[in-house]
Amino acid sequence: MNMNNCAKKCYSGIGGQAVIEGIMMKNKDEYSVAVRKSNGEIVVKKDKYIMLSQKYKILGLPFVRGIFSMVDSLILGSKTLEYSASFFDDEGSSENESKIDKWLNEHINEKTMGLIMSIITVISVVFALIVFSVLPAGIGTLFKNIVKTNSHFLTAFVEGIVRILIFILYIKLISRMDEIKRTFEYHGSEHKCINCIENGWDLTVDNVLKASKEHKRCGTSFLVYVMVISIFLFMFINPPTLMLKFLSRIILIPVVAGVSYEVLRLAGRFDNKLINIISRPGMWMQGLTTLEPDAKEVEVAIRAVEEVFDWKSFKKEHFDK
């Protein structure tokens, strides 16, 4: 096994996400989903997904591509999650099916269910905007009134800290669920596979288990950049009314996301002291969203990687010289 370090950052270009009892891995316009079924079998699906920035070149411009990359991630993530869930929807006997499930199956067709899911998605997005944008802004204003300070910088800082604390509390709460713990373990296996490849190691279960479960290009790091950058941005934006303050937080989400995405790209492609310092908060936060996987979970991740990425050629090109 050749574990020589690259003289430059060995950027592989692959990424992915955890799904239900499995992993999705994407490389360029190909992606695969590997899922371990209840009987132990690993099923793998391979398909293509063309990103919006590839369809429309203008959407690939710096500081614009970030928001549309986030949209792509949501679309593909929802699609692959639905695929992985399909292997477990029919488990259990029909007598264990709830009355609500029976009624839904009998009275609601696929088109109507799609409409209901769209409505639920919209409600979820609105709720997330309120919790992570409006609520912190309101608490920041309340803090300003209580301590009777005129410092907008201090108020914006408090608002940002509240936003971060809400995120940490949310992760802590959902991580108490067994299903989420399993998902976080698969999330760890995804990172370990990518780190294994980018370290120049053979993609084996043993090597993957030795690799780090944190990675600079993680979506968790992206969210941390969003929260930190928003603190500095909102320090210089001071709307005269509370309602305008709420609106500014929502309207400027694409701006914050665009800048955060560019920082994430830099962090993922380069490796130096400055980048490592910038990446550190996101890596710390990944301690909450990734867990150490077991060998079986790593096997699933490896299957997903090998379906869309030739790691042997990558290793030969960058390391075996």
Backbone bond lengths (Angstrom), bond angles and torsions (degrees), N, CA, C in turn:
res aa  C-N    CA-C-N  psi(-1)  N-CA   C-N-CA  omega(-1)  CA-C   N-CA-C  phi
1 M - - - 1.459 - - 1.519 109.62 -
2 N 1.323 118.05 123.10 1.452 122.64 -179.31 1.510 109.65 -91.28
3 M 1.348 117.30 114.68 1.449 120.40 -178.99 1.529 110.84 -112.44
4 N 1.332 117.25 28.48 1.447 120.03 177.65 1.522 109.81 -65.88
5 N 1.331 116.46 143.77 1.456 120.68 178.88 1.519 110.11 -82.83
6 C 1.319 115.81 146.87 1.457 120.64 174.99 1.526 109.43 -70.98
7 A 1.312 115.90 147.46 1.453 119.21 172.41 1.526 109.58 -72.83
8 K 1.332 116.98 -22.17 1.450 121.68 177.64 1.525 108.43 -125.88
9 K 1.302 115.37 172.95 1.459 119.90 178.89 1.521 109.61 -67.00
10 C 1.323 116.31 123.52 1.463 120.88 -178.24 1.519 110.12 -88.44
11 Y 1.291 115.31 73.62 1.464 122.49 -178.62 1.525 109.94 -74.14
12 S 1.313 117.21 121.58 1.465 121.08 -177.01 1.524 112.85 -92.03
13 G 1.330 116.65 -27.27 1.468 120.22 -179.17 1.511 114.75 85.85
14 I 1.337 118.00 -7.05 1.458 119.46 -179.98 1.525 110.20 -88.43
15 G 1.317 114.96 153.23 1.459 121.37 177.12 1.507 108.88 -155.19
16 G 1.290 116.98 175.24 1.458 118.70 -179.16 1.505 112.84 -174.84
17 Q 1.307 115.13 -163.48 1.452 121.38 176.76 1.519 109.09 -158.58
18 A 1.316 114.89 160.03 1.461 120.11 175.22 1.513 109.54 -81.14
19 V 1.320 115.98 143.33 1.463 122.41 173.09 1.525 107.14 -123.45
20 I 1.302 117.28 -170.87 1.463 120.16 -179.13 1.522 109.74 -71.11
21 E 1.334 115.81 114.49 1.468 123.56 -178.50 1.524 112.27 53.42
22 G 1.339 115.63 38.95 1.447 117.54 179.29 1.510 114.07 -175.36
23 I 1.322 114.37 -167.74 1.463 122.63 -174.84 1.520 109.66 -138.96
24 M 1.337 115.68 141.38 1.459 121.72 167.30 1.517 107.56 -108.57
25 M 1.323 117.26 131.73 1.457 122.13 176.25 1.526 109.08 -124.09
26 K 1.338 115.99 137.65 1.462 120.94 -178.42 1.521 109.85 -126.34
27 N 1.321 115.28 134.97 1.464 122.58 175.93 1.524 108.14 -136.71
28 K 1.328 115.92 113.06 1.468 122.51 -175.83 1.533 108.64 58.53
29 D 1.345 117.98 -120.18 1.469 117.65 -177.60 1.531 112.52 -102.93
30 E 1.332 116.79 12.63 1.466 120.95 176.84 1.523 110.56 -110.58
31 Y 1.312 115.13 144.20 1.457 118.88 174.33 1.529 109.53 -140.61
32 S 1.306 115.39 156.66 1.461 120.84 177.09 1.522 109.01 -135.07
33 V 1.316 114.71 152.36 1.463 121.07 175.60 1.522 107.77 -126.58
34 A 1.316 116.81 122.51 1.461 122.11 176.48 1.521 108.26 -113.31
35 V 1.327 116.12 128.81 1.467 121.94 -176.85 1.525 109.02 -132.18
36 R 1.329 115.83 135.03 1.463 119.33 174.73 1.531 108.24 -94.63
37 K 1.326 115.17 116.96 1.460 120.67 -179.96 1.528 110.50 -74.90
38 S 1.319 115.90 170.53 1.466 121.25 -177.03 1.521 112.66 -62.39
39 N 1.345 116.80 -26.45 1.469 119.98 179.78 1.529 112.67 -85.47
40 G 1.344 116.70 4.71 1.461 121.19 177.92 1.514 114.83 94.57
41 E 1.331 117.15 -13.34 1.466 120.74 -179.47 1.526 110.56 -70.61
42 I 1.340 115.94 141.00 1.466 121.21 175.09 1.522 108.66 -101.23
43 V 1.315 116.41 121.00 1.468 120.95 177.45 1.524 107.96 -107.04
44 V 1.332 116.06 141.04 1.461 120.91 -176.82 1.522 109.85 -128.71
45 K 1.311 115.79 131.86 1.469 121.88 177.08 1.524 108.26 -119.96
46 K 1.329 116.07 135.08 1.461 121.53 178.50 1.523 109.23 -120.83
47 D 1.325 116.12 137.39 1.465 119.99 -178.25 1.528 108.89 -154.34
48 K 1.323 116.00 -177.88 1.463 121.38 178.42 1.521 110.36 -118.93
49 Y 1.326 114.43 147.26 1.466 120.35 173.77 1.520 107.65 -141.60
50 I 1.322 115.98 117.79 1.462 121.79 179.60 1.524 108.25 -91.52
51 M 1.321 116.68 120.58 1.456 121.17 -178.47 1.525 110.91 -70.60
52 L 1.323 115.16 154.54 1.463 120.82 -179.03 1.527 111.14 -59.69
53 S 1.333 116.78 -35.54 1.463 120.22 -179.15 1.526 111.84 -69.54
54 Q 1.348 117.32 -20.70 1.462 121.08 175.68 1.528 110.70 -82.98
55 K 1.326 115.98 -33.40 1.466 120.18 178.68 1.524 111.18 -73.82
56 Y 1.323 115.78 -39.21 1.465 121.25 -176.97 1.531 107.93 -127.95
57 K 1.329 116.75 104.65 1.466 122.30 -171.48 1.523 112.86 -57.75
58 I 1.332 117.04 -31.44 1.459 120.04 -178.35 1.528 111.80 -63.74
59 L 1.331 116.14 -26.07 1.463 120.69 -179.95 1.524 111.83 -78.44
60 G 1.345 116.29 -6.02 1.452 120.31 179.22 1.519 113.49 -97.94
61 L 1.344 116.62 6.02 1.456 120.09 179.27 1.529 110.81 -70.09
62 P 1.336 117.77 146.94 1.473 120.22 176.72 1.523 111.83 -53.58
63 F 1.317 116.05 142.45 1.457 126.11 -179.79 1.535 113.28 70.13
64 V 1.347 116.05 -5.41 1.472 120.44 172.53 1.521 108.95 -105.42
65 R 1.339 115.79 -38.16 1.463 121.30 -173.88 1.522 113.15 -64.03
66 G 1.338 117.61 -23.82 1.461 120.43 -177.13 1.511 113.60 -60.57
67 I 1.324 117.16 -48.14 1.464 120.86 -176.89 1.520 110.68 -67.16
68 F 1.350 117.16 -36.09 1.462 120.02 -179.24 1.530 111.39 -79.03
69 S 1.312 116.78 -27.41 1.462 119.74 172.08 1.523 110.01 -65.18
70 M 1.344 116.04 -36.80 1.452 120.37 177.27 1.531 110.65 -65.78
71 V 1.346 116.25 -39.54 1.464 120.71 176.93 1.531 110.28 -63.03
72 D 1.332 116.51 -44.70 1.469 120.96 177.40 1.524 111.50 -58.26
73 S 1.327 115.48 -42.73 1.466 120.10 -179.29 1.523 111.05 -63.28
74 L 1.331 116.47 -39.91 1.465 120.66 179.03 1.527 111.03 -66.09
75 I 1.330 116.28 -42.79 1.472 120.52 -178.59 1.527 110.51 -65.68
76 L 1.333 116.01 -52.73 1.464 119.77 -177.92 1.526 110.71 -67.44
77 G 1.326 116.89 -37.68 1.462 120.55 179.10 1.516 112.12 -62.39
78 S 1.337 116.26 -43.58 1.470 120.37 178.59 1.524 111.10 -64.74
79 K 1.334 115.59 -40.23 1.469 120.96 -179.52 1.523 111.40 -63.62
80 T 1.326 116.87 -44.54 1.463 120.41 -177.57 1.533 111.72 -75.28
81 L 1.323 116.80 -32.61 1.463 119.88 175.00 1.526 110.81 -63.62
82 E 1.329 115.05 -42.32 1.464 119.64 178.79 1.524 110.52 -63.00
83 Y 1.346 117.01 -39.66 1.464 120.99 178.67 1.522 110.73 -63.14
84 S 1.337 117.24 -46.68 1.463 120.10 -178.54 1.526 111.49 -65.86
85 A 1.330 116.29 -35.09 1.470 120.20 -179.75 1.521 111.87 -68.49
86 S 1.342 116.56 -25.26 1.468 120.19 -176.73 1.523 112.21 -63.49
87 F 1.334 117.53 -22.99 1.463 120.33 -179.63 1.522 112.30 -78.10
88 F 1.315 116.69 -11.78 1.464 120.11 -175.73 1.522 112.89 -120.59
89 D 1.348 116.84 -4.71 1.463 120.53 -179.22 1.512 112.47 -64.00
90 D 1.324 116.16 -36.22 1.465 120.12 -173.12 1.520 113.57 -95.79
91 E 1.341 117.44 7.42 1.456 119.45 -178.85 1.521 110.88 -71.44
92 G 1.316 115.12 149.42 1.464 119.41 179.62 1.513 110.48 91.23
93 S 1.290 117.27 159.51 1.461 122.35 -179.30 1.508 110.54 -80.67
94 S 1.323 115.62 157.49 1.453 120.99 -178.79 1.515 112.09 -64.34
95 E 1.328 118.35 -24.55 1.460 120.86 -179.60 1.522 111.35 -70.88
96 N 1.351 116.36 -19.15 1.458 119.80 176.74 1.525 111.83 -87.30
97 E 1.324 116.84 -4.77 1.441 121.58 179.87 1.529 109.84 -70.47
98 S 1.324 116.49 133.36 1.464 119.84 -178.20 1.522 110.51 -70.42
99 K 1.334 116.28 161.16 1.462 121.35 178.35 1.524 110.76 -62.58
100 I 1.347 116.27 -35.53 1.462 120.01 179.60 1.526 109.99 -65.45
101 D 1.362 116.42 -43.47 1.463 119.95 178.78 1.526 111.47 -61.50
102 K 1.321 116.50 -42.68 1.463 120.60 179.21 1.524 110.82 -61.51
103 W 1.351 114.81 -43.58 1.468 118.89 -178.48 1.523 110.47 -64.69
104 L 1.334 116.76 -42.27 1.458 120.77 179.65 1.520 111.44 -62.57
105 N 1.340 116.15 -42.64 1.463 120.21 -179.46 1.519 112.25 -65.26
106 E 1.330 116.13 -32.69 1.464 120.92 -176.45 1.529 113.18 -84.06
107 H 1.345 117.71 -29.32 1.458 120.14 -170.07 1.526 115.37 -114.14
108 I 1.333 118.42 -14.22 1.466 119.67 -175.96 1.519 110.30 -118.17
109 N 1.338 115.19 122.21 1.461 119.38 -179.88 1.527 110.81 -83.30
110 E 1.324 115.18 176.37 1.465 120.46 -174.13 1.521 112.44 -64.30
111 K 1.346 117.00 -37.79 1.457 120.84 -179.71 1.523 111.20 -65.24
112 T 1.336 115.33 -43.65 1.462 119.62 179.19 1.521 110.94 -66.37
113 M 1.313 116.46 -39.77 1.458 120.02 178.41 1.526 110.81 -62.96
114 G 1.335 116.56 -37.60 1.463 120.00 176.69 1.521 111.54 -62.27
115 L 1.347 116.05 -39.63 1.463 120.68 177.53 1.524 110.81 -64.37
116 I 1.327 115.55 -42.83 1.469 120.40 179.66 1.530 110.22 -62.42
117 M 1.337 116.70 -42.44 1.454 120.40 179.84 1.530 111.24 -65.28
118 S 1.341 116.50 -35.72 1.465 120.23 177.54 1.518 110.58 -64.93
119 I 1.338 116.34 -41.79 1.464 120.96 178.66 1.527 110.17 -63.75
120 I 1.335 116.21 -42.83 1.462 120.79 179.11 1.532 110.41 -62.08
121 T 1.349 116.16 -39.66 1.468 120.56 178.91 1.525 111.13 -62.64
122 V 1.343 116.05 -44.19 1.470 120.61 179.26 1.528 110.45 -62.26
123 I 1.333 115.63 -44.39 1.472 120.05 178.99 1.527 110.44 -61.59
124 S 1.335 116.59 -40.14 1.466 121.27 179.86 1.527 111.13 -63.97
125 V 1.343 116.39 -41.33 1.468 120.80 179.47 1.528 109.98 -64.98
126 V 1.336 116.29 -44.59 1.468 120.71 178.76 1.526 110.63 -60.76
127 F 1.330 115.80 -43.33 1.472 120.74 179.11 1.528 110.57 -62.15
128 A 1.339 116.62 -42.71 1.468 120.72 179.55 1.527 110.80 -63.49
129 L 1.341 117.03 -40.66 1.462 120.82 178.03 1.525 110.96 -61.69
130 I 1.330 116.00 -41.21 1.465 120.19 179.69 1.527 110.86 -65.54
131 V 1.321 116.03 -47.40 1.471 120.73 -175.66 1.525 112.01 -68.19
132 F 1.352 117.14 -43.58 1.459 119.95 -172.82 1.528 113.99 -97.61
133 S 1.329 118.59 -10.08 1.466 120.22 179.34 1.523 112.28 -119.58
134 V 1.323 115.70 -57.41 1.461 120.23 -174.43 1.528 111.56 -71.40
135 L 1.338 117.76 -47.49 1.464 121.33 -177.43 1.527 112.55 -59.08
136 P 1.350 119.70 -49.26 1.469 118.92 177.79 1.532 113.08 -60.42
137 A 1.350 116.25 -37.83 1.465 119.24 178.40 1.524 110.48 -63.79
138 G 1.324 116.40 -39.97 1.463 120.51 178.09 1.521 111.91 -64.99
139 I 1.335 116.37 -41.79 1.466 120.35 179.63 1.534 110.17 -67.20
140 G 1.335 116.79 -37.41 1.464 120.46 177.20 1.517 111.37 -61.61
141 T 1.334 116.54 -42.78 1.470 120.94 177.72 1.526 110.90 -65.80
142 L 1.328 116.58 -40.31 1.472 120.59 177.64 1.531 110.61 -61.61
143 F 1.329 115.86 -42.29 1.466 120.55 177.05 1.530 110.64 -59.45
144 K 1.323 116.15 -43.05 1.468 121.20 -179.76 1.525 111.25 -60.46
145 N 1.344 116.65 -40.70 1.462 120.80 -179.43 1.524 111.95 -72.34
146 I 1.331 116.96 -35.56 1.466 120.57 -177.69 1.525 111.28 -69.82
147 V 1.346 116.58 -47.30 1.470 119.61 -177.97 1.530 111.78 -86.23
148 K 1.358 115.08 -5.59 1.471 121.13 177.71 1.532 111.64 54.91
149 T 1.323 114.75 51.93 1.456 120.22 177.44 1.525 110.54 -106.33
150 N 1.307 116.69 147.59 1.465 121.65 175.81 1.528 111.58 -101.07
151 S 1.321 115.66 5.22 1.460 119.98 -177.43 1.530 110.30 -79.90
152 H 1.322 116.17 106.85 1.463 120.30 176.96 1.525 110.88 -68.89
153 F 1.332 117.00 -31.60 1.466 120.93 178.79 1.524 110.41 -62.48
154 L 1.334 116.39 -43.14 1.461 120.68 179.62 1.522 110.53 -66.12
155 T 1.333 116.47 -41.81 1.467 120.65 179.37 1.525 111.46 -62.55
156 A 1.341 116.67 -43.48 1.470 120.97 179.20 1.526 110.74 -64.87
157 F 1.336 116.49 -36.36 1.462 120.66 178.68 1.529 110.54 -65.70
158 V 1.328 116.65 -45.02 1.470 121.22 178.40 1.526 109.89 -61.87
159 E 1.328 116.85 -42.25 1.464 121.40 178.21 1.529 110.58 -58.37
160 G 1.335 116.29 -44.22 1.462 120.39 179.95 1.513 112.63 -65.43
161 I 1.331 117.04 -40.95 1.463 120.71 178.59 1.522 110.32 -64.34
162 V 1.333 117.18 -39.82 1.469 121.11 177.37 1.520 110.24 -61.56
163 R 1.333 116.84 -41.19 1.468 121.21 179.67 1.529 110.37 -62.04
164 I 1.318 116.71 -43.36 1.461 120.84 179.08 1.531 111.23 -65.19
165 L 1.336 116.64 -42.00 1.463 120.80 -179.75 1.533 111.28 -65.21
166 I 1.332 117.18 -37.73 1.462 120.73 177.06 1.527 110.19 -63.09
167 F 1.324 116.10 -42.18 1.469 120.61 179.12 1.525 110.93 -62.67
168 I 1.330 116.59 -45.63 1.468 120.88 179.76 1.526 110.44 -62.59
169 L 1.331 116.81 -43.53 1.468 121.05 179.12 1.521 110.69 -62.23
170 Y 1.335 116.70 -41.04 1.470 121.50 179.30 1.530 110.63 -61.56
171 I 1.339 116.38 -46.80 1.472 120.69 179.48 1.522 110.63 -63.03
172 K 1.328 116.13 -43.02 1.466 120.75 179.68 1.524 111.24 -60.38
173 L 1.320 117.02 -41.39 1.468 120.98 -177.59 1.523 111.39 -68.57
174 I 1.338 117.54 -47.94 1.465 119.05 -176.29 1.526 111.27 -71.65
175 S 1.340 117.26 -24.92 1.470 119.88 -178.84 1.522 112.53 -71.48
176 R 1.333 117.03 -7.99 1.461 120.59 176.80 1.534 111.32 -77.13
177 M 1.336 117.11 -15.36 1.460 121.97 179.38 1.524 109.63 -81.60
178 D 1.332 116.27 136.12 1.470 120.90 -178.29 1.524 111.54 -59.45
179 E 1.339 116.92 -40.08 1.462 120.25 -178.39 1.526 111.24 -64.06
180 I 1.326 116.15 -38.34 1.460 120.16 179.68 1.522 110.17 -70.21
181 K 1.328 117.21 -37.57 1.464 120.16 176.78 1.528 110.52 -58.85
182 R 1.330 116.10 -43.23 1.472 119.95 178.57 1.531 110.32 -63.03
183 T 1.326 116.06 -40.44 1.461 120.39 179.02 1.518 110.83 -63.72
184 F 1.330 117.26 -41.02 1.462 121.31 177.67 1.531 111.29 -65.36
185 E 1.334 117.32 -31.80 1.465 120.40 175.87 1.532 110.39 -68.05
186 Y 1.327 116.43 -42.39 1.464 119.05 176.26 1.526 110.80 -66.11
187 H 1.333 116.67 -34.85 1.462 120.86 175.23 1.533 109.57 -59.74
188 G 1.325 116.26 -42.63 1.458 120.85 176.33 1.512 112.60 -62.34
189 S 1.333 116.77 -39.52 1.467 120.11 -179.86 1.530 111.24 -67.90
190 E 1.326 116.55 -33.53 1.473 120.15 175.87 1.528 110.11 -61.23
191 H 1.327 116.77 -50.31 1.463 121.12 179.62 1.521 111.40 -61.35
192 K 1.320 116.80 -42.98 1.453 120.81 -178.01 1.531 111.30 -62.16
193 C 1.317 117.00 -39.07 1.468 120.21 178.05 1.528 110.84 -62.94
194 I 1.330 116.35 -46.28 1.460 120.11 -178.62 1.525 110.37 -65.43
195 N 1.326 117.08 -42.98 1.464 120.30 178.31 1.521 111.65 -63.74
196 C 1.323 116.52 -38.13 1.461 121.38 177.88 1.525 110.19 -59.69
197 I 1.320 116.37 -46.79 1.468 121.83 179.70 1.521 110.74 -64.25
198 E 1.330 116.70 -46.42 1.458 120.71 -175.35 1.524 112.72 -75.68
199 N 1.331 117.12 -11.11 1.468 121.50 171.04 1.526 111.84 -86.93
200 G 1.338 116.35 -10.79 1.458 119.98 -179.40 1.508 114.00 86.09
201 W 1.338 117.27 19.26 1.454 121.16 -179.66 1.524 110.03 -92.28
202 D 1.314 116.65 153.87 1.468 121.00 172.12 1.532 108.77 -63.05
203 L 1.322 115.13 140.65 1.470 119.76 -177.03 1.530 109.68 -83.21
204 T 1.318 115.49 78.75 1.469 122.14 176.21 1.528 108.61 -116.81
205 V 1.314 116.42 162.27 1.463 120.77 -179.38 1.526 110.84 -58.08
206 D 1.328 117.00 -45.59 1.468 120.70 -178.56 1.525 111.88 -61.75
207 N 1.325 116.40 -43.67 1.466 119.61 -179.36 1.522 111.81 -68.01
208 V 1.334 115.98 -40.17 1.468 119.90 179.45 1.525 110.50 -62.72
209 L 1.319 116.87 -41.58 1.465 120.49 179.70 1.526 111.58 -62.69
210 K 1.342 117.67 -27.40 1.463 121.28 179.53 1.525 112.31 -79.20
211 A 1.323 117.31 -20.83 1.465 121.62 -175.27 1.530 111.32 -73.58
212 S 1.324 115.52 164.31 1.462 121.57 179.78 1.528 110.56 -73.42
213 K 1.317 115.89 146.24 1.469 120.55 176.86 1.526 112.30 -91.73
214 E 1.337 117.06 2.33 1.459 121.01 174.91 1.526 109.81 -105.83
215 H 1.323 115.76 144.93 1.462 120.34 178.72 1.525 109.16 -144.76
216 K 1.333 115.68 141.69 1.470 120.70 -173.08 1.529 113.53 -66.81
217 R 1.343 117.49 -25.48 1.463 119.51 -176.40 1.530 112.93 -94.44
218 C 1.315 116.86 20.62 1.470 120.85 -177.11 1.525 111.48 -73.12
219 G 1.332 115.62 149.12 1.458 120.99 176.22 1.518 112.75 -62.27
220 T 1.332 116.82 -29.45 1.464 120.15 176.30 1.516 110.34 -62.63
221 S 1.331 116.93 -42.46 1.461 121.09 177.48 1.524 110.31 -62.31
222 F 1.323 116.52 -39.24 1.464 120.71 177.59 1.529 110.34 -57.92
223 L 1.334 117.05 -45.01 1.464 120.64 179.89 1.528 111.27 -64.42
224 V 1.327 116.97 -36.82 1.467 120.61 177.13 1.527 109.97 -64.49
225 Y 1.340 117.29 -43.76 1.460 120.20 176.96 1.522 110.70 -59.98
226 V 1.332 116.76 -41.00 1.472 120.94 178.51 1.530 110.02 -58.61
227 M 1.319 116.54 -46.43 1.465 120.18 -177.18 1.522 112.07 -68.65
228 V 1.331 117.26 -40.34 1.470 120.65 -178.76 1.524 110.90 -71.35
229 I 1.334 116.89 -46.38 1.469 120.83 -179.84 1.518 110.85 -62.85
230 S 1.340 117.04 -37.08 1.466 120.07 178.96 1.527 111.54 -62.31
231 I 1.346 117.37 -32.80 1.467 120.40 177.96 1.522 109.76 -60.26
232 F 1.336 116.73 -49.22 1.471 120.47 -177.72 1.525 111.44 -69.79
233 L 1.329 117.41 -38.74 1.464 120.17 -179.72 1.526 111.08 -64.06
234 F 1.333 116.80 -46.86 1.457 120.37 -175.72 1.527 112.83 -73.84
235 M 1.339 117.42 -13.17 1.464 119.79 172.94 1.520 111.93 -64.82
236 F 1.341 115.66 -23.76 1.465 120.42 -177.52 1.528 112.50 -106.61
237 I 1.321 116.48 6.33 1.467 120.46 177.92 1.521 107.97 -122.81
238 N 1.318 116.68 114.02 1.464 121.79 -174.29 1.522 110.62 -128.62
239 P 1.349 118.23 79.63 1.457 121.38 179.22 1.531 111.44 -61.24
240 P 1.335 117.94 148.58 1.471 121.45 -175.57 1.525 114.97 -72.49
241 T 1.335 117.28 -22.52 1.464 119.86 -178.47 1.525 110.98 -124.96
242 L 1.340 115.39 159.40 1.460 120.54 -179.27 1.523 110.94 -64.93
243 M 1.338 118.07 -38.11 1.457 121.16 179.84 1.527 111.36 -64.15
244 L 1.337 116.60 -42.58 1.465 119.82 177.75 1.530 110.62 -65.91
245 K 1.318 115.61 -32.10 1.465 120.08 177.03 1.518 110.39 -64.08
246 F 1.353 116.18 -44.98 1.462 120.70 177.34 1.531 110.42 -59.85
247 L 1.333 116.03 -46.73 1.468 120.97 -177.76 1.532 110.83 -63.45
248 S 1.338 116.78 -40.21 1.467 119.75 -179.11 1.522 111.24 -62.78
249 R 1.329 116.77 -36.38 1.469 120.10 -179.77 1.528 111.20 -65.20
250 I 1.332 116.08 -36.57 1.468 121.03 -179.20 1.530 110.95 -78.53
251 I 1.336 116.42 -45.61 1.464 120.83 -177.00 1.527 111.89 -63.56
252 L 1.334 116.84 -33.55 1.466 120.79 -175.84 1.531 113.38 -86.78
253 I 1.331 117.27 2.38 1.468 119.97 177.41 1.531 112.02 -55.71
254 P 1.353 119.88 -44.86 1.474 119.24 178.48 1.529 112.62 -61.21
255 V 1.334 117.40 -36.10 1.466 120.75 179.15 1.529 110.25 -64.93
256 V 1.329 115.62 -48.65 1.465 120.60 -179.89 1.528 110.28 -62.49
257 A 1.341 116.49 -42.83 1.470 120.65 179.77 1.525 111.22 -63.92
258 G 1.336 116.91 -38.91 1.463 120.69 179.83 1.513 112.37 -63.75
259 V 1.330 116.53 -45.05 1.466 120.84 178.71 1.532 110.39 -66.91
260 S 1.325 116.18 -42.84 1.471 121.17 -178.38 1.518 111.09 -61.91
261 Y 1.326 116.55 -38.28 1.461 120.34 -179.97 1.527 111.18 -64.77
262 E 1.344 116.88 -39.40 1.459 120.04 179.32 1.530 110.66 -65.50
263 V 1.333 116.91 -38.41 1.468 120.68 176.59 1.522 109.84 -63.84
264 L 1.339 116.40 -41.52 1.469 120.88 179.69 1.522 110.91 -63.17
265 R 1.322 117.25 -40.97 1.474 121.36 178.26 1.532 110.97 -61.85
266 L 1.314 115.98 -44.30 1.461 119.80 178.83 1.524 110.99 -62.18
267 A 1.332 115.21 -44.05 1.466 120.16 -178.84 1.525 111.41 -63.15
268 G 1.338 116.08 -35.51 1.461 119.80 -177.62 1.513 114.13 -77.54
269 R 1.349 116.65 -22.89 1.465 120.02 -174.36 1.527 114.40 -100.47
270 F 1.334 116.36 -18.84 1.456 119.03 -175.93 1.523 110.69 -125.99
271 D 1.326 113.74 158.35 1.466 119.46 -177.96 1.525 109.17 -139.83
272 N 1.344 115.76 96.96 1.462 121.12 176.14 1.522 108.68 -146.88
273 K 1.324 117.26 178.27 1.460 120.88 -174.07 1.523 111.99 -61.79
274 L 1.339 117.18 -43.10 1.464 120.46 -179.25 1.522 111.18 -63.46
275 I 1.343 115.83 -46.50 1.467 119.95 179.37 1.522 110.70 -62.37
276 N 1.316 117.00 -39.42 1.465 120.51 179.79 1.521 111.82 -64.89
277 I 1.336 116.86 -36.60 1.469 120.52 177.07 1.528 110.23 -67.24
278 I 1.330 116.36 -44.69 1.468 120.82 179.96 1.526 110.78 -63.73
279 S 1.329 116.59 -35.57 1.466 121.64 -176.19 1.523 113.18 -78.34
280 R 1.327 116.93 -19.18 1.459 120.55 -171.06 1.534 114.34 -57.26
281 P 1.352 120.30 -45.82 1.478 119.18 179.31 1.527 113.32 -58.58
282 G 1.344 115.96 -40.72 1.461 119.41 178.30 1.511 112.48 -65.96
283 M 1.322 116.51 -38.13 1.467 121.07 177.87 1.527 110.53 -65.91
284 W 1.331 116.60 -38.70 1.466 120.28 176.58 1.528 110.09 -61.29
285 M 1.343 116.24 -44.56 1.457 120.23 -177.72 1.522 111.71 -65.64
286 Q 1.332 116.69 -29.00 1.466 119.95 177.50 1.522 112.01 -64.97
287 G 1.336 116.19 -17.12 1.459 119.22 173.39 1.513 111.98 -61.57
288 L 1.337 116.74 -20.90 1.470 121.47 177.93 1.522 112.39 -90.61
289 T 1.338 117.29 -30.36 1.473 120.29 -172.52 1.525 113.88 -103.82
290 T 1.337 117.35 -2.03 1.465 120.37 175.29 1.527 109.34 -127.51
291 L 1.320 115.44 142.99 1.462 121.87 175.71 1.528 108.90 -128.19
292 E 1.312 116.38 159.24 1.461 120.25 178.86 1.533 109.99 -68.02
293 P 1.328 117.79 123.69 1.467 121.10 179.88 1.524 111.48 -83.27
294 D 1.337 115.69 165.84 1.461 119.67 172.11 1.525 109.21 -96.59
295 A 1.323 116.38 177.28 1.467 121.53 -175.10 1.532 111.61 -61.95
296 K 1.333 117.19 -37.07 1.462 119.81 -178.33 1.525 111.38 -67.05
297 E 1.327 116.41 -38.30 1.462 119.78 178.37 1.521 110.85 -68.39
298 V 1.322 117.02 -35.82 1.456 121.48 176.93 1.528 110.56 -65.94
299 E 1.318 117.33 -38.14 1.470 121.04 177.75 1.529 110.60 -57.54
300 V 1.319 116.16 -41.55 1.469 120.73 179.21 1.523 110.03 -63.87
301 A 1.336 116.48 -44.98 1.459 120.61 -179.80 1.526 111.65 -61.76
302 I 1.330 116.79 -41.29 1.467 120.90 179.42 1.523 110.81 -62.60
303 R 1.325 116.42 -40.84 1.473 119.89 178.18 1.527 110.90 -61.04
304 A 1.331 116.35 -40.54 1.462 120.19 179.94 1.525 110.84 -66.24
305 V 1.326 117.07 -41.76 1.473 121.72 179.93 1.516 110.71 -63.42
306 E 1.337 116.65 -50.06 1.464 120.77 -173.47 1.524 112.44 -65.99
307 E 1.302 117.07 -18.86 1.469 120.32 179.26 1.534 111.58 -72.14
308 V 1.359 116.98 -27.76 1.468 119.13 -174.74 1.530 113.68 -125.54
309 F 1.340 118.10 -2.80 1.461 119.24 -174.80 1.523 110.47 -140.32
310 D 1.349 115.74 128.04 1.459 121.62 178.92 1.531 108.24 -89.79
311 W 1.331 116.04 86.46 1.465 120.08 -175.61 1.529 112.44 -69.06
312 K 1.330 117.08 -26.17 1.471 119.72 179.34 1.531 111.01 -67.56
313 S 1.323 116.73 -41.78 1.470 120.11 177.37 1.522 110.62 -67.13
314 F 1.335 116.17 -38.69 1.465 121.11 178.16 1.533 110.49 -61.47
315 K 1.322 115.75 -45.00 1.471 121.04 179.59 1.532 110.44 -64.45
316 K 1.309 116.72 -42.16 1.460 120.59 -179.52 1.511 111.14 -64.30
317 E 1.331 117.51 -39.48 1.456 122.05 -177.72 1.529 112.24 -70.83
318 H 1.333 117.05 -40.76 1.468 120.42 -171.01 1.530 114.88 -100.83
319 F 1.336 117.46 -21.57 1.460 119.18 -171.32 1.521 114.45 -123.66
320 D 1.340 117.37 -37.18 1.466 120.32 -173.86 1.515 110.94 -86.76
321 K 1.317 115.01 68.29 1.477 119.36 -178.33 1.527 108.35 -125.77
